[in-house]
Structure formats: structure tokens, C-alpha cells
Amino acid sequence: MAASASDVPTPNLRFLLAHPAHSLALGFGLGLVPFAPGTFGTLLALPIAWGLYGYASDTVFLIATALLLIAGTIAAHVTGRDLRAPDHGSIVIDETVAFLFVLFFTGPDLARQALAFVLFRVFDIVKPPPIRQADAAFKNGFGVMFDDLLAAAYTLLALAIAQRVLGD
């Protein structure tokens, strides 16, 4: 049974610092932003990707992203449990990780990254099928991450179609 809105605590700095999982799940504080925390969580992926583009191979980029997916799944589960809301709006690691996968494929081109950002946010917010169904079906750390990975897949498909139709 889902907790009522009055039963769900509002995360704050004390909550963020109370457990390492909370810090990771809340995007090191970006999830505490009172408006559009998911957008800020998505933006967190950019400096991470820029660092990986500059200092890591493609293999290391993918391994780092996969490890962050695993750690993020655990952190989202712990944080959702502690907030008594499995997919609390302040949990933004899902957007960060999913967008990192997108950024791996866009490469360092800023125009492609900007287009990918807009597309990802649209798919994450609108949740076309089967994203909305996955979001409703899984209420744990995996579910928190999975619907954003589907939004990332939609984003990559849209980018591939745009590239095919419009060319480089």
C-alpha cells in the first residue's frame, strides 16, 4: 500500500547526509531542488560524461555507467524505502544514469547533447507506452531506474531516426 502524501517525509540536507545511498539517489543534493529535480538530475550527467569523454576510454565510460546503474538501483531502493515512497520525486539518480547512456552514444558534440537532453526530458515526462506501464508496475529500485532507461531507449531511437532522415 502506498503511503499518503502526509506520511511521506520531505527530504532535506539532514536526510541527504544521513546515508550514502540518500546522497547518491538524490544526486548529491540536486534532488532537493524545489522545482524540476528530474531536470537537474539529468543535467548532472553532463559533467560526468564530459569527464569520461576527456579521460576515459569507451569501455571505461560504459563500465562506469553500468556500475552507477547498479549503485543507483540500490540507492534508489534504500532511499525510496526510507522516504516511504518508492519513486519519490527527489530521487534523481535514475535520470542521471539513463542520460549517461544516451550521452555515450551522442558523443561530445554539444548540439547532439542538447537535442538528446530535450528528447530525453520529453520522453521521461510524457512516459509513452510502455514507459508509463513499467513505471506503474515496478515499485522498487529497479523500477525507478527501468522507466528512465526506457526513456533513454526512446531518445536514442529518435536520435537515430533524425540522423537517418536529416543526415549529419
N, C-alpha and C positions, 0 to 999 in steps of 0.2 A: 504494500500500500504506500502511495506517495505521501510525503509529508505536506501538510498545508503550508501556505506561504508564511504564516506566523510562526511555524515550527522551524523554518529554515534560517539558520543564523546568517547574518551579513558578514562576509569575511572582511577582515581589517588587517592592519600591519601585524598585530599580535598573532592572529591566525596564520598569516603568511609565514611568520618566523617560527611558529610552534612545531613545525615538522618539515624536513627537507622535501617530502612529497608535496606539501602545500606550495612551497616556493616554486618548484618545477611546474606543477599543474597550473598555478596562477601566473605563469610567465614571468617569474621574478618580480611580480608586483603589477604588471600590466593588466592583469585580470581585475585589479581593484579600481581601474579607471571607471568612473560612474556612467560613461556613455560609450557605446560601441567597443566593449572589451575584445570581442572577437576580431575586430578590425586591427586593434593594437597587437593582438596575439599573432595575427597574420603578418603584420609588419615586422615583428620580432624575427621572423625567418630571414629577412633581407640581410641584416648584418652578419648573421650566422653563415648564410650562403656566400656572401662576399668574402668572408674569411676563408671559407673552404675553397672557393674558386682560386684564391690567391696562394694558398699554402698547402693544398692537399690534392691528391690525385682523384680521379673519378671514383675509383674503388674506395678510397678513404671517405669521400663525400657520401657514398651510398651506405657504407658501414656505419658512419657516424649517425646518419639519418635513421637507419634501422635500429641502432642502439637507443636513440632518442625515442623512437616509436615504442620500444619495449619499456623503457623507463617511464615514458609519458603515460602508457596504458596503466601501469602500476600506480603512478602518482595520481592519475585521474580517478582511479578506483578508490584509493585511500582518501583523497580529498572529497570526492562525492559522498563517500560514507560519512566522513566527519561533518560535512555540511548538511547531511540528511537530504541531499538532492543529487542523484547520480550524474546529472549533466548540468550542474549549476552554471549560470552564465559567466561566472568569474573564472571558470576553468578554460584556459586558452591554449594549453599545450597541444590540443588536437589541431587547431588552426595552424600553429607553428610547424608542426611535423608534416602535416599534409602539404602545406605550401612549400616546405623544403623539398619534398619530392617533385613538385611542379618546377621549382627553380633549378633542380638538377637538369631537367630537360630543356628549360628555356636558355640556359647558359647565362653569361654575364651581360647580355645585351639589355640595356635599361628599357628600351621601348617594348621588348617582348616581356620583360618582367612587369612593366606597368599594365600591359594588356592582360597578362596572366593574373595579376592581382585583382583587377576589376572582374574578370570572369570568375575567378575563384570565390570572391565575396558574393557575387550574384548567385552562384550555384549553392554556396553554403547557406545563404539566407533564404532563397526560394525553395530549396530542397525538392527538386523534381524527382519523380519516381526513378529508382527505388530508394532514393536517399531518405525521404520522409518516412517510408516504411521501416527502413533499417534503424533510423533514429528512434522510432516508437518501439521497435522490437527488442532492442538490446539496452538494458539499463545497468551497465557496469563500465569499467574502464575500457574494455574492448569496444563497447557500443559508442562511447564518447569519441573514440578515435576513428571507428569504422565509417560513420556517416561523413566525416571530413575527408577520409581517403576516397570515398565515392565522389565527393565534390571535386577532389583533385583529378580523378579519372575523367570526369566530365570536362574539366578545364583543359586537360591535355588533349582530349578528343576535339574540343572546339578549336584549340590552337592548331592542331594538325589539319583540320578542315580548312581553317583560314589560310594556312600556309599553302595548302594544295590549290585552293581557289585563287588566292591573291598572289601567290609566289612569295619570294623573299622580299 
